Amino acid sequence: MKKAGIGIPTIQDRARQALVKSALEPEWESRFESTSYGFRPGRSAQDAIGRIYAAINKGQYYVLDAGARRSGMK
């Protein structure tokens, strides 16, 4: 990826990224669980918190939080 003078992707690269995103996103979005909130369009931390409160009010007392972190990999 070419960078503009100060380390910002060029306009062409940004356009290509947007094109790839618009092509791939609909298919991959449909594969995610409806209860997944991390880094998804149209969803926020507030949405996740609201879902947790709704589950608690229905008597569901389990909330799963999972993540992956890169540690020591080179």
Rosetta constraint file for C-alpha pairs under 8 A:
AtomPair CA 1 CA 9 HARMONIC 7.03 0.50
AtomPair CA 1 CA 13 HARMONIC 6.76 0.50
AtomPair CA 2 CA 9 HARMONIC 6.22 0.50
AtomPair CA 2 CA 10 HARMONIC 6.39 0.50
AtomPair CA 2 CA 13 HARMONIC 7.35 0.50
AtomPair CA 3 CA 7 HARMONIC 5.05 0.50
AtomPair CA 3 CA 8 HARMONIC 5.28 0.50
AtomPair CA 3 CA 9 HARMONIC 4.57 0.50
AtomPair CA 3 CA 10 HARMONIC 5.66 0.50
AtomPair CA 4 CA 8 HARMONIC 5.16 0.50
AtomPair CA 4 CA 9 HARMONIC 5.82 0.50
AtomPair CA 4 CA 10 HARMONIC 5.41 0.50
AtomPair CA 9 CA 13 HARMONIC 5.99 0.50
AtomPair CA 9 CA 14 HARMONIC 6.38 0.50
AtomPair CA 10 CA 14 HARMONIC 6.29 0.50
AtomPair CA 11 CA 15 HARMONIC 6.13 0.50
AtomPair CA 12 CA 16 HARMONIC 6.23 0.50
AtomPair CA 13 CA 17 HARMONIC 6.14 0.50
AtomPair CA 14 CA 18 HARMONIC 6.20 0.50
AtomPair CA 15 CA 19 HARMONIC 6.19 0.50
AtomPair CA 16 CA 20 HARMONIC 6.23 0.50
AtomPair CA 17 CA 21 HARMONIC 6.09 0.50
AtomPair CA 18 CA 22 HARMONIC 6.06 0.50
AtomPair CA 19 CA 23 HARMONIC 6.24 0.50
AtomPair CA 20 CA 24 HARMONIC 6.12 0.50
AtomPair CA 21 CA 25 HARMONIC 5.54 0.50
AtomPair CA 22 CA 26 HARMONIC 7.26 0.50
AtomPair CA 24 CA 28 HARMONIC 6.37 0.50
AtomPair CA 25 CA 29 HARMONIC 5.74 0.50
AtomPair CA 26 CA 30 HARMONIC 6.42 0.50
AtomPair CA 27 CA 31 HARMONIC 6.95 0.50
AtomPair CA 28 CA 32 HARMONIC 6.88 0.50
AtomPair CA 32 CA 36 HARMONIC 6.74 0.50
AtomPair CA 37 CA 43 HARMONIC 5.89 0.50
AtomPair CA 37 CA 44 HARMONIC 6.69 0.50
AtomPair CA 37 CA 45 HARMONIC 7.32 0.50
AtomPair CA 37 CA 47 HARMONIC 7.71 0.50
AtomPair CA 37 CA 48 HARMONIC 6.22 0.50
AtomPair CA 38 CA 43 HARMONIC 7.72 0.50
AtomPair CA 38 CA 44 HARMONIC 7.64 0.50
AtomPair CA 38 CA 45 HARMONIC 7.90 0.50
AtomPair CA 39 CA 43 HARMONIC 7.59 0.50
AtomPair CA 39 CA 44 HARMONIC 7.97 0.50
AtomPair CA 40 CA 44 HARMONIC 7.84 0.50
AtomPair CA 43 CA 47 HARMONIC 6.14 0.50
AtomPair CA 43 CA 48 HARMONIC 7.82 0.50
AtomPair CA 44 CA 48 HARMONIC 6.59 0.50
AtomPair CA 45 CA 49 HARMONIC 6.24 0.50
AtomPair CA 46 CA 50 HARMONIC 6.12 0.50
AtomPair CA 47 CA 51 HARMONIC 6.24 0.50
AtomPair CA 48 CA 52 HARMONIC 6.29 0.50
AtomPair CA 49 CA 53 HARMONIC 6.30 0.50
AtomPair CA 50 CA 54 HARMONIC 6.19 0.50
AtomPair CA 51 CA 55 HARMONIC 6.20 0.50
AtomPair CA 52 CA 56 HARMONIC 6.24 0.50
AtomPair CA 52 CA 63 HARMONIC 7.06 0.50
AtomPair CA 53 CA 57 HARMONIC 6.18 0.50
AtomPair CA 54 CA 58 HARMONIC 6.35 0.50
AtomPair CA 55 CA 59 HARMONIC 6.48 0.50
AtomPair CA 55 CA 60 HARMONIC 5.12 0.50
AtomPair CA 55 CA 61 HARMONIC 7.09 0.50
AtomPair CA 56 CA 60 HARMONIC 5.06 0.50
AtomPair CA 56 CA 61 HARMONIC 5.56 0.50
